[in-house]
Amino acid sequence: EDQVTQSPEALRLQEGESSSLNCSYTVSGLRGLFWYRQDPGKGPEFLFTLYSAGEEKEKERLKATLTKKESFLHITAPKPEDSATYLCAVQAGGSQGNLIFGKGTKLSVKP
Amino acid sequence: DAGVTQSPTHLIKTRGQHVTLRCSPISGHKSVSWYQQVLGQGPQFIFQYYEKEERGRGNFPDRFSARQFPNYSSELNVNALLLGDSALYLCASSSRQGTSVYNEQFFGPGTRLTVL
């Protein structure tokens, strides 16, 4: 069964304290791995798509990497405005095109 | 450019009632997907439509139905509402058919449905 597991469930950081969020997946034929940011009560905001192992993408303080089993979202020198829930999703090769989401990591950055 | 829009923003219904949620995709996008997000969980796939045809269905009961119109906007209908249907309903649009590679999906703000 296709599955996505995110860890940790919650992460508290001080401003400027770099860290990483993990997304491990079990999927039959990965067609794409997606990272989203979600603020409370809002829809997910698209961040990155990764398609093959070894691929990396960066946006401001965020960097996403992909291996054959997992993806990492690295946050460098985070600021309070980076506080949000970060969702990881995969599209499986045999799927109808739907995304399979993890439960997310709730990130809190304190000033 | 306008992103994905959804209406209404919030909705309160009672058990047994029917609800219709609406979504307008990004201009030029022909694919619309619907997801349900319960508090504390990731979104779960309900339906996908491409070029006005249903292309995928998640594990939801027949009380849930949807359709896509010629202008690519979409409606999600839920009949005989249950307390457990309370959730954030998200619409996502994509420029490609669901089974395509490079199928990035962009989400709207969601409709918060509360069933009393």
Interface residues (C-beta under 8 A of the other chain):
Chain A: V4 R31 G32 F34 Y36 G41 K42 G43 P44 E45 F46 T49 Y51 L87 A89 Q91 S95 Q96 G97 N98 L99 I100 F101 G102 K103 G104
Chain B: V4 Q6 S31 S33 Y35 G40 Q41 G42 P43 Q44 F45 Q48 R55 G56 R57 G58 L88 L90 A92 Q97 G98 T99 S100 V101 Y102 N103 E104 Q105 F106 F107 G108 P109 G110 R112
